[in-house]
Amino acid sequence: MGAAAGGAVVWWVLNQRQRDRAQLHQQALEQKQQETENLVSQLKDSFAALSAEALGKSTEQFFEIAKERLGQQSQHHKTELDGKKQLIDQTLTSMKGELEKVNKMVGELEQDRKIKFGQLSQELEKSNTETRRLRETTHELQTALTNSRVRGQWGERMAEDVLRLSGFVEGINYRKQSHLSDASGTTARPDYTFYLPNERVVHMDVKFPLENYLAYLNSDNESEKASKRQQFLKDARTAITDVSKRAYTNDETLDYVLVFIPNEQVYSFVQEHDPTLLDDALSKKIILCSPLTLYAILAVIRQAVDNFHLERHTGEILKLLGTFKSQWDKFTGAMDKVGKKLDESQRAYDELTGPRRRMLEKPLQQIAQLEASDPKLRTATGEKLQVIEGGE
């Protein structure tokens, strides 16, 4: 029991000490927490004071810096505005000058327009006058073409223009209005006769019926136009038949005869409305020619004549070339002989100026050496040489 009581006392003491230790530890913790809170409160107060002081100083510095920067920016913007104002002033001045130039140019253009308009009015008036004259001339031409004799003269004039463009000369390349007759005594007179190689010729007639064609152009009635068109094509066939019956071909001429249609439009009209007319004409040995096709045919004729003359003179040219070759061979042979003689003379000359000259100069060199060694011998030799030269 005493041991139990002693153990109980010891346990109580130990337990009491542990409770005291825990209480002391709790008090220490509370004291530290209180001190920490006090320290935090002091730090907050100090930081608030420092923050307020720093904020005040920073605000003042900010306002000073902002004021300084604002002044700099204001000065910079003022400088930029002054520069832009000057640039705007310069631009306005330049624009004012350009506007003055434009106004001046517009005034000049207006003045020029008035002048050009006056000239244009004059030109239009001249054009109207020329148009009236052309209309009158056309009417006169249509009236004149209703006359067969005048049409023939007009066709001859067109043919003359084509001949001149082709380089044909009357009396050399062709003749006009030559009279022909065949074995039966029938006579004919073609408008043009062209010379061909081997004394051959080909004839051309320029007369072509145009009355109904002109009536076709001047008519406004479709039925009348159709009638005039058919009548014109009929007249064309009749004219071709008449030409085929004339004595235009014989032993000196080609089998073909040229018929000149003095207008490309009429030629195209015939081809368009009666394509078989050209074939029928060819079957009768008649070739229809417009100004363009006549130019081509004349070019072929001239080329054929030129080739014939060249071929005819080719034999003479070849003969002359043969004679030239014979004489050239003789000339080259004589030149070869002269060359050989010149070579022999050159070799003889080289021999004289080479070994012979050296052989003649050798004794003279020996004499010169002897004279150089003996002055007396030099004097005697000189006298002998003078005697020899005097004898020569």
Secondary structure as UniProt FT lines:
FT   HELIX           2..145
FT   HELIX           148..166
FT   TURN            171..173
FT   STRAND          174..176
FT   STRAND          180..181
FT   TURN            183..184
FT   STRAND          187..188
FT   STRAND          192..196
FT   TURN            197..199
FT   STRAND          200..205
FT   HELIX           211..218
FT   HELIX           222..245
FT   TURN            251..252
FT   STRAND          257..260
FT   HELIX           264..273
FT   HELIX           276..283
FT   TURN            284..285
FT   STRAND          286..289
FT   HELIX           291..312
FT   HELIX           314..351
FT   HELIX           352..356
FT   HELIX           357..373
FT   HELIX           375..391
//
